[in-house]
Amino acid sequence: MRLSPLIVSALIYAATATPASADVTLRLKGSGQMFDGPVAEDLTVYRKGLKVRTDSTSNGVSLTTIIDLDTDRSILLWHHSKTAEVIDRSQIAELISRDRVPAVRPTITPTTQTRHIAGSTCLVYHIKGTYPGPKLDMVPPTMVSEGTVCLVKNGPGQADFTAFYQAGGKSDEPFDPSLGVPFAMEMTIGFRGDEPTSPLMDAGTFRTEVISVSTAPIPDSMFEIPVDYKIIKR
């Protein structure tokens, strides 16, 4: 089991002393321990206006996720099969509404700890959330997450970062984006049954950290489907 790149791309960005509105490219290292074993992941995140692209390579599998709020769609590019899954974001909202999954923002509490990573200083926050979900066979209905996130106030592309989640209805962001751009994250995920006293079933822990930042212009073609990919609409 690996964390969805749609989640991961919503949890990472940063650096200071750069314009609040700018194209931003971030390279990250990810690691963790999930249900099916260790995870080692390389990530590259491209942010341009209301578009975000995340390239990930996890245990030898390469995947690109594109969230384009200008066209209100998400795209999964499976490079091994040259397949593009196109998902209308309104269908995602309809699915969430149908399954009665409430939009819940977790609690986030600042600590006194700061970190200096890749030339930037960020403030560490403790974050904890509980997310009720639909009942599925063999899967407890509630996801529980807890850990830390390190946020850079007024990091690169801060204005675009905030605008992106405002345009998306803020449903994709686990905290108020005005607090800063995420620079590092460590999160433990678990699942719990219906009853509050149900034991927590650990799914694993995942960590990410920015290793380099660039504000060079990003071409629009980075957010397009390659011409030789088969398109599947969901």
C-alpha positions as CSV (number, residue, x, y, z in Angstrom):
1,M,0.0,0.0,0.0
2,R,1.4,3.4,-0.9
3,L,-0.1,6.8,-0.1
4,S,-2.1,8.3,-2.9
5,P,-0.1,10.9,-4.8
6,L,-3.2,13.1,-4.7
7,I,-2.6,13.3,-0.9
8,V,1.1,13.6,-1.1
9,S,1.0,16.4,-3.6
10,A,-1.3,18.3,-1.2
11,L,1.2,18.0,1.7
12,I,4.5,19.3,0.3
13,Y,6.1,22.6,-0.8
14,A,8.4,25.5,0.5
15,A,11.4,27.8,0.9
16,T,11.8,31.5,1.8
17,A,13.1,34.7,0.3
18,T,11.4,34.1,-3.0
19,P,8.3,35.7,-4.7
20,A,4.9,34.9,-3.2
21,S,3.6,34.2,-6.7
22,A,5.9,32.1,-8.9
23,D,6.3,28.8,-10.7
24,V,7.9,26.4,-8.3
25,T,9.6,23.0,-8.7
26,L,10.4,21.0,-5.7
27,R,12.4,17.7,-5.4
28,L,11.7,15.5,-2.4
29,K,12.7,12.3,-0.8
30,G,10.0,10.1,0.7
31,S,10.3,7.0,2.9
32,G,8.2,4.9,5.2
33,Q,6.7,1.6,6.2
34,M,3.3,0.6,4.9
35,F,1.2,-2.6,4.9
36,D,3.2,-4.4,2.3
37,G,6.6,-3.3,3.4
38,P,9.1,-0.4,3.1
39,V,8.5,2.5,0.8
40,A,11.2,4.5,-0.8
41,E,9.9,7.3,-3.0
42,D,11.4,10.1,-5.1
43,L,9.0,13.0,-5.8
44,T,9.1,16.1,-8.0
45,V,6.3,18.6,-7.6
46,Y,5.6,21.3,-10.3
47,R,3.3,24.2,-9.3
48,K,2.0,26.7,-11.9
49,G,-1.0,28.8,-11.0
50,L,-4.0,26.5,-10.5
51,K,-2.1,23.5,-11.8
52,V,0.0,21.0,-9.8
53,R,1.9,18.0,-11.2
54,T,3.6,15.4,-9.0
55,D,6.0,12.9,-10.5
56,S,6.6,9.9,-8.2
57,T,8.7,6.8,-8.4
58,S,7.9,4.3,-5.6
59,N,9.6,0.9,-5.5
60,G,10.2,1.0,-9.2
61,V,6.8,2.2,-10.3
62,S,6.6,5.6,-12.0
63,L,3.4,7.6,-11.8
64,T,2.4,11.2,-12.6
65,T,-0.5,13.0,-11.0
66,I,-1.9,16.2,-12.5
67,I,-4.5,18.3,-10.7
68,D,-5.8,21.1,-13.1
69,L,-8.4,23.4,-11.5
70,D,-8.6,25.4,-14.7
71,T,-10.2,22.4,-16.4
72,D,-11.5,20.9,-13.2
73,R,-10.0,17.5,-13.7
74,S,-7.4,15.2,-12.3
75,I,-5.1,13.0,-14.5
76,L,-3.1,9.9,-13.6
77,L,-0.3,9.1,-16.1
78,W,0.8,5.4,-15.8
79,H,4.1,5.5,-17.6
80,H,4.7,1.7,-17.7
81,S,1.5,1.2,-19.8
82,K,1.4,4.7,-21.4
83,T,-2.2,5.1,-20.0
84,A,-3.8,8.4,-18.9
85,E,-6.8,8.1,-16.5
86,V,-8.8,11.4,-16.7
87,I,-11.1,12.0,-13.7
88,D,-13.7,14.8,-13.6
89,R,-13.3,16.4,-10.2
90,S,-17.1,16.9,-10.0
91,Q,-17.5,13.1,-10.0
92,I,-15.1,12.9,-7.0
93,A,-17.2,15.5,-5.1
94,E,-20.4,13.5,-6.0
95,L,-18.8,10.3,-4.8
96,I,-17.9,11.9,-1.5
97,S,-21.4,13.3,-1.1
98,R,-23.0,10.0,-2.0
99,D,-20.9,8.1,0.6
100,R,-21.6,10.8,3.2
101,V,-17.9,11.4,3.9
102,P,-17.8,14.8,5.8
103,A,-15.0,17.3,5.0
104,V,-13.1,17.3,8.2
105,R,-10.0,19.6,8.8
106,P,-7.7,18.1,11.4
107,T,-6.4,20.0,14.4
108,I,-3.0,21.7,13.9
109,T,-1.0,23.1,16.8
110,P,2.3,25.1,16.5
111,T,5.3,23.9,18.5
112,T,8.4,25.8,19.5
113,Q,10.6,23.7,17.2
114,T,12.0,25.1,13.9
115,R,14.0,23.3,11.2
116,H,16.4,24.5,8.6
117,I,16.0,22.5,5.4
118,A,17.3,23.1,1.9
119,G,18.1,26.7,2.7
120,S,14.8,27.5,4.4
121,T,13.5,27.8,8.0
122,C,10.1,26.3,8.8
123,L,8.0,26.0,11.9
124,V,7.0,22.5,13.1
125,Y,3.3,21.9,13.8
126,H,1.6,18.9,15.3
127,I,-1.3,17.7,13.2
128,K,-4.0,15.1,14.0
129,G,-7.1,14.2,12.2
130,T,-10.0,11.6,12.1
131,Y,-11.8,11.1,8.9
132,P,-15.0,9.1,8.9
133,G,-15.6,7.2,5.6
134,P,-17.9,4.8,3.9
135,K,-18.1,1.2,5.1
136,L,-16.1,-1.1,2.9
137,D,-15.5,-4.8,3.1
138,M,-12.5,-5.6,5.4
139,V,-11.7,-1.9,5.9
140,P,-12.6,-0.1,9.1
141,P,-14.7,3.1,8.3
142,T,-12.5,5.7,10.1
143,M,-9.0,6.8,9.1
144,V,-6.8,8.3,11.8
145,S,-3.7,10.3,11.0
146,E,-1.2,12.0,13.4
147,G,2.3,13.5,13.0
148,T,4.1,16.7,12.2
149,V,4.3,19.1,9.3
150,C,6.9,21.9,8.9
151,L,5.5,25.0,7.3
152,V,7.4,28.0,5.7
153,K,5.5,31.3,6.0
154,N,5.5,33.2,2.8
155,G,7.4,30.5,0.9
156,P,7.7,30.4,-2.9
157,G,4.4,30.5,-4.6
158,Q,2.6,31.1,-1.4
159,A,-0.1,33.2,-3.2
160,D,-0.7,30.5,-5.8
161,F,-0.5,27.8,-3.2
162,T,-3.4,29.5,-1.2
163,A,-5.4,30.3,-4.4
164,F,-5.1,26.6,-5.6
165,Y,-6.9,25.3,-2.5
166,Q,-9.4,28.1,-2.3
167,A,-10.4,27.3,-5.9
168,G,-10.6,23.6,-5.0
169,G,-13.0,24.3,-2.2
170,K,-10.3,23.7,0.4
171,S,-11.3,20.1,0.5
172,D,-7.9,18.8,-0.5
173,E,-5.9,20.7,2.1
174,P,-5.4,19.3,5.6
175,F,-4.8,22.7,7.1
176,D,-5.2,26.4,6.4
177,P,-2.7,27.1,3.6
178,S,-2.2,30.7,4.8
179,L,-0.1,29.2,7.6
180,G,2.6,28.4,5.1
181,V,3.9,26.0,2.5
182,P,4.7,22.5,3.7
183,F,8.4,21.7,3.6
184,A,8.6,18.4,5.5
185,M,6.0,15.9,6.8
186,E,5.9,12.8,8.9
187,M,2.6,11.1,9.3
188,T,1.3,7.9,10.8
189,I,-1.9,6.5,9.3
190,G,-4.2,4.0,11.0
191,F,-7.8,2.7,10.8
192,R,-10.4,2.3,13.5
193,G,-13.8,0.6,13.6
194,D,-17.2,2.0,14.4
195,E,-16.9,2.1,18.2
196,P,-14.7,4.8,19.9
197,T,-13.1,2.0,21.9
198,S,-12.1,0.0,18.8
199,P,-8.4,-0.8,18.6
200,L,-6.4,1.2,16.1
201,M,-5.0,-0.8,13.2
202,D,-1.8,0.8,12.0
203,A,-1.3,1.2,8.2
204,G,2.2,2.7,8.4
205,T,4.2,5.8,8.6
206,F,5.3,8.0,5.7
207,R,7.9,10.9,5.6
208,T,8.7,13.4,3.0
209,E,11.3,16.2,2.9
210,V,12.2,18.8,0.3
211,I,15.8,18.5,-0.9
212,S,15.9,21.3,-3.6
213,V,13.7,24.2,-4.8
214,S,13.6,26.0,-8.2
215,T,11.5,29.0,-9.3
216,A,12.5,28.6,-13.0
217,P,9.5,29.0,-15.4
218,I,7.6,25.7,-16.0
219,P,6.2,25.1,-19.6
220,D,2.5,24.5,-20.0
221,S,3.2,21.2,-21.7
222,M,4.2,19.7,-18.3
223,F,0.5,19.6,-17.5
224,E,-0.7,18.0,-20.7
225,I,-1.3,14.4,-21.6
226,P,1.5,13.0,-23.9
227,V,0.2,12.4,-27.4
228,D,1.1,8.7,-27.4
229,Y,-0.8,7.8,-24.2
230,K,-4.2,6.0,-24.3
231,I,-6.9,8.1,-22.6
232,I,-9.3,6.4,-20.2
233,K,-12.1,8.7,-18.8
234,R,-13.5,7.8,-15.4
